[in-house]
């Protein structure tokens, strides 16, 4: 997949993040999952609050939908696009699903598990490793998240 493909799908994930914030007041993280042919098979946004589900991160929601579309718990050859670097739960779910590639926008220096704090996606002890591409539209992704939290604190956007 090319850099243009990555940007295209990341913008799709941004649209889902915007929806999470606008419609549900969730932390604006969005994710899309495309199969090996480049066809969208799953999408999601954070739903923790609305679903009362601590596991309802954007990546998990997208992988659940993709599993239903694919008719399989293995998502071999797929690429997961997410606006924020996945946490440990989401990184390991992607490993277990056999996602081939993970592309994220903003790094997460507090809980990022794909290179920032941990590197679970590439840990050689797993029987599957994921190619990770970080920083795709990363500045924009980070600014979106920062502005969400700034608004919550009554501060002006960046």
SULZIHU-V674726 format. One record per residue. N is the residue number from 1. PSI is psi as a letter, one per 20 degrees, with the letter a starting at -180 (none if undefined). D_LAST is the distance of its C-alpha to the last C-alpha in whole Angstrom. Layout:
n = <N N>
psi = <PSI PSI>
d_last = <D_LAST D_LAST>
//
This chain:
n = <1 2 3 4 5 6 7 8 9 10 11 12 13 14 15 16 17 18 19 20 21 22 23 24 25 26 27 28 29 30 31 32 33 34 35 36 37 38 39 40 41 42 43 44 45 46 47 48 49 50 51 52 53 54 55 56 57 58 59 60 61 62 63 64 65 66 67 68 69 70 71 72 73 74 75 76 77 78 79 80 81 82 83 84 85 86 87 88 89 90 91 92 93 94 95 96 97 98 99 100 101 102 103 104 105 106 107 108 109 110 111 112 113 114 115 116 117 118 119 120 121 122 123 124 125 126 127 128 129 130 131 132 133 134 135 136 137 138 139 140 141 142 143 144 145 146 147 148 149 150 151 152 153 154 155 156 157 158>
psi = <q r h h g g g g h h h g h g h h g g g g g g h i k q p n p q q q p q a h i k p p i q q r r p j g g h i l o i i l q g g g g g h g g h h g g i k q i p l p i r p p p q h q p q r g g h g h g h g h i k p h q p p r e p q n i g j p j k h g g r m h h j p i i q j p q p p p o r j o k g g g g h h g g g h g h g h h j k q q q none>
d_last = <32 30 26 26 27 25 22 24 24 21 20 22 21 17 19 21 18 17 20 20 17 18 22 22 19 20 17 16 18 20 23 26 29 32 35 37 38 34 35 32 34 31 28 26 23 23 25 26 26 27 30 30 31 29 30 28 25 24 26 29 29 29 32 34 34 35 38 39 39 40 43 42 40 40 37 39 37 34 31 28 24 22 18 18 21 24 25 28 30 28 29 33 33 32 35 37 37 37 34 35 31 28 25 21 18 15 18 18 19 20 23 23 26 26 26 23 25 28 30 32 32 33 36 39 41 40 42 39 36 33 32 28 26 22 19 19 16 15 12 11 12 11 7 9 10 8 6 10 11 8 10 13 13 12 9 7 4 0>
//
